[in-house]
Structures are given as structure tokens and as C-alpha cells.
Amino acid sequence: MAERKKLPPRRRQILEFIRSFLGDNGIPPTIRDIQNGCNISSTSVVDYNLRILERDGYLNRRPDVARGIELLDDAGQPVSNAPKVQIVGAIAAGLPIPAFSTEGAASSAEFDTVEVSPELARRYGKLYALSVAGTSMIDALIDDGDVVIVNPAAEASNGDMVVAWLKDREEVTLKRFYLEGDQVRLQPANSQMSPIYTPASNVEIHGKVVEVIRRFS
């Protein structure tokens, strides 16, 4: 890649605007977006500065794509601006398994991460991810090895897919939640598996699934 040079104020402003726009919208800005966002007199001035930034190794441009700006890191590799959510443990889509812990996860470097859309992060705020073990939710298109994105929550409505903590077993499971009188039915999405029935007082909701990320082998 080309050796990077110190940026003058205008190009630094453009680069920071692109980073901010990507973080807020999940897509690169157009030249017109940059012109308006940076109060630049014309699109030709934007284009000139983008060509210099590309020459100096700060970004790539695809002229055949309207939003074809791609930021590069110091090694010349594409930079992803998608929000990252930490995978804090495994969740059973089958028989319950011992509980994971999210305490300290937000600041720990030992957890793997997965990217989510900016829209999802904005909508729910706090999120964590779990790797799925088992096939009890296969009819909901959640297979063994997939990752579920979870919004922490202590309450659920009937039909919600939840991370459920079973107090008597000290275990967690991934199921559809149904409150039926004074008991809870934790329903798998697999016709070959039976639901878990347990007193409502024995169940704590630790979150609701808001997205599934497929992992293909």
C-alpha cells in the first residue's frame, strides 16, 4: 500500500465523517452526503480529496458502485464498522446445560465477537450473543452451532424465544416461552422433542432472542 501521509484538516474531516456515517448507518456515504456533511462547496472538491485519500492508502473506491467507499486500516485491510457483540457462552437448544455468566463480559477480551447491524444495536442497546448447542429449535431455523443475539430482559410474552434459567437445575435453555396458569411451558421448535413444564416460580428469563446468525460448516 502507499505510505500514509499526514492529513490536512479538510481530508481529516472527510475521513472522520466517513467513519461516523458508517458507524451510524452501516453503509458508506455518497459523495453528496460527504459534501453536505462537511460543508464542502462542490462534489468535485469531494472527489478530488477522496482520490488523494485513496492514493495515500486511507480508503478504496469502487467507481461502479454509488456507495463504493471502503476504509482501510494501517495494514491496508478493509475496516469493518459494524457493531460487535460478545459471545459469552453456549445455550442449549435441547436439554438444559449449566449456566453461562455475562458478568464482566462487556470488558473482557477473552470472548469471541460477532458483528450485528447498526440498526439492531440502536434498537435494543445492550446485547449479548450465545452459541447454540443442540437442535431443539431447528424448525425455527436455529441449528447446532448457530449464534443467537439476545437482548437482556427479565420478562417475556407468550411466544417469545427466551434464554430461560431453571432454578432447580441451575441450568439454562433456549425455548419458546408460554405462561399457562401457575406453570411455564418451554416449547422446543422440533416435532421430535417434548416441551419442558415447570412451575412459573422456577423460571427466570435472562433475555429474548432478537436475531439469529447462521454458521455454515
N, C-alpha and C positions, 0 to 999 in steps of 0.2 A: 504494500500500500504506500501511498505518498506520505512523505514526512509531514506531520501536522505542524502548522504554524500558529503563532499567537493570533487570536481573533480580535479584529477591531470591534467596537461597540455594536455596529449595525448587524454584523454577522453573528455575534454572540447573542443578540436579541432574537434574531431569526431562529437560531438553533434552540434557544430556550423555549421559544413559542412552539416549535415543532414538538419538543419533548412534552410540554404541558398539554398540547392539543391531543397528542397520542394517549397520554395518561387519562384525560377526561373523556375521550370519545372512542378509544380503541382503534381508530383509523388515522392515517396521516392527513394533514390539512392539504387543501388545494393551494395553488399559487394565489388565488383570490383571497382565501382565508388568511394567508400569511400577510398579504398586502393590507387587509383590513385590521388584522390583529396587531400589526407592528406599525401602523400608520405610515406606510410607505407610499410614495407618490404614484407609482405605476407598477403593473405586473412585470414589465421589462426589467425594472430595477430588482425586483424579487428574483426573477430568473437569472440575472447576472450574478447575484450573490449566491444563489443555490449552485450555480456552476463552479464558483470558486470553492465553496464548501465541499463539493464533490471532488474537485481536483485535489484538495488538501486532506482528503480521507475522512471527513466527518459524516458523509452520507453517500448513499447510492440513489440514482434516479432512474426510473423506467419511463421513457418518453411515450410509450404506448399505453400507459395507464394514467387515469386522471389523478389518482392519489398515489403515485408511484414513488414516494419518498421513503427511504429506509435508512434509519440512523445506524451508525457503525460505532463499535467500541474501539478501544486503543489498539486492539489486535486486528482491526478491520473486519470484525464479525458483526452480523446484524444484531441489534439490540432489541429485546422484547420489552415492551412497556405494559404488558398485561399484568394485572394484579396477581399476586401469588398467594395461595392458601396452603397451610402446612398440613401434611398427612400425619395425624397424631397417633394413629394406631389402626387396628383391624376391627371390623364389626361383623358379626355372624349373620349371614343370610341363610340360616339353618338352625341348628341347635345353638343356644346362647353360649357365649365364650366369656372368659374373665374380662373385667372392665379395663379399658384404657384410661389414661388420665390426660386432660388438657391443661393441667396446671403448669404454668411456665412455658407452654408450647410456643406462645407468641414470640418469645425472646430466645428460644433455644435454636442452636444451629444444627442439632442432631437430626432434625426431622426433614424428610423429603418434602418437596413442594409441588404443587400443580397449579397451572395458570387457569384463571377464570376470566370471564368477560368483565369489562369495567361496569357494564350495566348491572350485572349481578352483584358486584361489590357495592355499588351505590345503593341498590335497592335494599340490601339486607345488612350492610355494615359488617358486623362481626361474623366470620365464617371459619369453619374448620373442615378438614377432609378426613375420610376414613377409607381404608382399603377393604373391599368386600371379600369375605370368606364364605363360600357356600353358594347354593343355587336356589334357595327358597324363594327368591324374588325374581326368578328367571322370566316369569310371564309378564313382569313389569319391565322387561328388557334390562335387568340388572344381573350380570353374570359374575361368577367367581373371578376375582382379580380386578374387577372394575373399581372405580373410585366414586364415592358419593360426597357431594358438597353439602354441609349441614349448617343450618342457622341455629345457634343455641336457643332453646326455648324450654320452658317448664310446663307448658300446656299444649294440648293438641285437640283438634276437632276430628270427628269420625271420618275415617278415610285417609287421614294424613299418614304419610310414611315417616316413621319416627325411629330415633335411637332410644330404645326403652331399657331402663335399668330395672332388673328384677332383684328386689332387696333380699329375698330369702336365699337366692342362689349366688348373690353378689356377682352377677353376670349381666352382659348387655346383648341385645339382639336387634336386628333390623326387620321391622314388620309394619304392616298397616295397623293403625290404632282404631279400636272401636270400644266405646264405653257402653256397657249393657247392664243397666241397673247398678249393682254394687260390685260388679266384676268387669274386667277388661279382657277383650279378645284381641290377641296379637295375631293377625292374619297373614300367612305367607301368600305369595303370588306364585304358587306351584301346586298344581292339582294333585301331586303325589304326596304332599305334606299336610299335616294336620295343624290347626291353629293352637296357640297356647292360650289357655284360660287361666286367669289368676285374679285374686281379689284386687280391686282398684287400689287399695291401700298398699299393695305390694309393688306397685309400679311407679317409677319416676320417669318423666320424659326429660331427656337430655338434649333434644334437638329435633328439628324437622328437616328432611331431605329437600333441597331446593334444586339440585342438578345432579346428573349422573355423567361421568366421563368414562367412556368405553376404553378398555385396554385390549388391544388386539395382539394375539401371540403370533 
